[in-house]
Every structure is written in C-alpha cells, then in structure tokens.
Amino acid sequence: MRAALIDPAPEPAGADDIMPIEALDHYNICTTDLERSRRFYEEVVGLRDGDRPPFSRPGAWMYLGGHPILHISTSRAPTTAKADAFDHVAFRASGLAQMRERLAARQVRFQEFSVPDRELVQIFFRDPDGAEIELLFGGDEARDAIAAGMRADATVGRST
C-alpha cells in the first residue's frame, strides 16, 4: 500500500473566519554575489532566470515553469547560514540519479535520506550563501533507492 505524500490536517474550529491562504507564492534569499547565486539556481537547481520589475536594487527572479518561485535579493548581506528560525525550502523533483550526478559534477556537497513510512527520498544541500535546499523525489526512483538501503530520517544526523 502506498502512503500518501501529505496527510491533510483537520480544519480548525472557526476555520470559516480565517483568511484563506491559496498557495506559497515565492521565497526570498539574500546574497552577497548575485551572479553566483543566479548561476547556482539555474545550473544546479534547474530554475530559470526571468523577468523582474525594475526595483531600485539589483536582484533576480528565478522561475519554476511560468512562476517566479525564488526572489534573489541584494538588499542585505546574509550573516550566517542559520541566522533565524527558517530552516530550508523544499521542491518536488524527479530524476534522482541525474540530480546526484549534477551535484557531484559541480562539487556540491549533499546528503540523502528516505522519509520513514513514505516512499520518498530527500536530498539536502546548500546554496553559495548557505541557504538549505531540499529536493523531494517519489515514485519508482524513490522505491528503488529505499530498497537499496538508503539511510532514513533526516531529522537525525543532517549536517549539510
């Protein structure tokens, strides 16, 4: 039996009074080197650099399909990889073997885990400014990796 990717939580009492959130629109990272970050997100992650409004500070909008899912900002320099409560951003992906090869070819350090009781594989790595990225793979490629003995549970021992 295949486990669900996401188990929906029950609606809280009074949910009709809550402003509905429709979707995650984008996330924003700060960088000290715009061109380096732009190349990384294009060449490693697979996003596409695209149209951005003419804001007064330099930056980039990186697209997933037709939507600018990542905004890269130069408005402030990152101080550390973990400066606040934000932990990581995750993308659903396919092509697990190809992503392993892409990361290795670009000398990007990464860690892999299977998700306990799910047919999912996670790859974690960091961008050049230290922001952590997770890629989440499912389907046959995840089942094959798990069957081959992949380490489980990224909540223990993750150090990227």
C-alpha positions as MATLAB code, in Angstrom:
seq = 'MRAALIDPAPEPAGADDIMPIEALDHYNICTTDLERSRRFYEEVVGLRDGDRPPFSRPGAWMYLGGHPILHISTSRAPTTAKADAFDHVAFRASGLAQMRERLAARQVRFQEFSVPDRELVQIFFRDPDGAEIELLFGGDEARDAIAAGMRADATVGRST';
ca = [
       0.000    0.000    0.000;
       1.384    3.395   -0.953;
       1.425    6.047    1.772;
       0.040    9.483    0.985;
       2.588   12.192    0.272;
       0.775   14.679    2.500;
      -1.881   13.806    5.066;
      -4.238   16.785    5.373;
      -4.886   18.010    8.897;
      -8.463   18.521   10.060;
      -9.809   22.063    9.717;
      -9.549   24.005   12.976;
     -12.680   25.235   14.716;
     -13.705   28.619   13.327;
     -11.849   27.993   10.041;
     -14.507   29.933    8.144;
     -13.287   33.110    9.892;
      -9.674   32.687    8.741;
      -8.402   34.469    5.641;
      -7.682   31.674    3.185;
      -4.126   31.101    2.070;
      -4.174   29.907   -1.523;
      -0.586   28.890   -2.211;
       3.056   29.582   -1.494;
       3.989   32.321   -3.959;
       7.761   32.650   -3.564;
      10.600   32.730   -1.115;
      13.375   35.303   -0.973;
      17.055   34.832   -0.259;
      19.736   37.439    0.248;
      23.099   37.124   -1.417;
      26.478   38.800   -1.469;
      27.076   37.722   -5.086;
      24.052   37.991   -7.386;
      25.663   36.401  -10.444;
      26.998   33.439   -8.450;
      23.551   32.805   -6.935;
      21.799   33.199  -10.281;
      24.141   30.643  -11.900;
      23.741   28.225   -8.991;
      19.951   28.253   -9.121;
      19.983   27.838  -12.904;
      22.728   25.243  -13.262;
      22.291   23.216  -10.074;
      18.636   23.548   -9.065;
      17.225   23.972  -12.575;
      15.278   27.217  -12.162;
      15.179   29.760  -14.992;
      16.216   33.419  -14.637;
      13.348   35.594  -15.820;
      11.580   38.925  -15.905;
      11.780   41.079  -12.773;
      10.288   44.518  -12.087;
      12.774   47.417  -12.164;
      13.323   47.701   -8.407;
      15.976   50.184   -7.252;
      18.336   47.440   -6.009;
      19.769   44.621   -8.135;
      18.212   41.193   -7.812;
      16.805   38.290   -9.793;
      13.584   36.344  -10.071;
      14.067   32.649  -10.724;
      11.188   30.825  -12.377;
       9.748   27.346  -11.988;
       7.589   26.949  -15.070;
       5.826   30.274  -15.519;
       6.053   31.407  -11.893;
       8.884   33.324  -10.138;
       9.227   30.968   -7.154;
      12.557   32.416   -5.906;
      13.488   36.062   -5.492;
      17.197   36.754   -5.021;
      17.864   39.996   -3.187;
      20.941   42.118   -2.659;
      19.200   44.409   -0.156;
      21.161   42.955    2.765;
      24.056   40.567    3.087;
      23.436   37.207    4.744;
      25.268   36.920    8.049;
      25.192   33.151    8.643;
      23.535   30.115    7.105;
      21.134   29.814   10.069;
      20.505   33.358   11.274;
      16.876   32.781   12.276;
      14.112   30.170   12.534;
      13.953   29.478    8.796;
      15.376   26.021    8.131;
      15.081   25.121    4.428;
      12.963   25.256    1.295;
      11.838   22.090   -0.485;
      10.938   21.335   -4.098;
       9.311   18.213   -5.511;
      11.593   16.807   -8.166;
      12.201   13.887  -10.494;
      15.395   12.458  -11.921;
      17.124   11.344   -8.718;
      20.106    9.737  -10.461;
      20.596   12.744  -12.734;
      20.455   15.144   -9.776;
      23.074   13.120   -7.900;
      25.317   13.352  -10.980;
      24.653   17.091  -11.402;
      25.512   17.853   -7.781;
      28.643   15.691   -7.851;
      29.829   17.217  -11.141;
      29.513   20.696   -9.630;
      31.132   19.599   -6.349;
      28.030   20.455   -4.316;
      28.072   18.517   -1.043;
      24.732   16.809   -0.352;
      23.072   14.278    1.919;
      20.312   11.794    1.087;
      17.657   10.272    3.308;
      14.482    8.282    2.942;
      11.366    9.517    4.722;
      10.176    6.988    7.323;
       6.957    5.166    6.314;
       6.782    7.019    2.964;
       8.102    6.209   -0.487;
      10.050    9.456   -0.601;
      13.724   10.359   -0.870;
      15.174   13.697    0.234;
      18.386   15.326   -0.989;
      19.668   18.260    1.078;
      22.339   20.758    0.005;
      23.199   24.434    0.437;
      23.374   27.326   -1.986;
      26.533   29.500   -2.137;
      25.232   31.789    0.651;
      24.289   28.910    2.958;
      20.520   28.601    2.377;
      19.497   24.950    2.645;
      17.549   23.329   -0.201;
      15.691   20.034   -0.125;
      14.671   18.118   -3.233;
      11.953   15.526   -2.674;
      11.674   12.525   -5.010;
       8.893    9.931   -5.136;
       7.708    7.078   -7.333;
       9.822    4.214   -8.656;
      13.114    6.069   -8.246;
      12.425    6.582   -4.529;
      11.290    2.964   -4.046;
      14.467    1.719   -5.753;
      16.726    3.948   -3.618;
      14.976    2.878   -0.415;
      15.185   -0.808   -1.406;
      18.932   -0.327   -1.950;
      19.267    0.575    1.739;
      19.202    4.369    1.869;
      19.622    5.924    5.308;
      16.300    7.028    6.825;
      15.178   10.045    8.840;
      16.756   13.398    8.018;
      15.829   14.712   11.470;
      18.824   12.788   12.837;
      22.348   13.462   11.622;
      21.710   16.011    8.866;
      24.703   18.318    8.586;
      24.778   19.972    5.154;
];
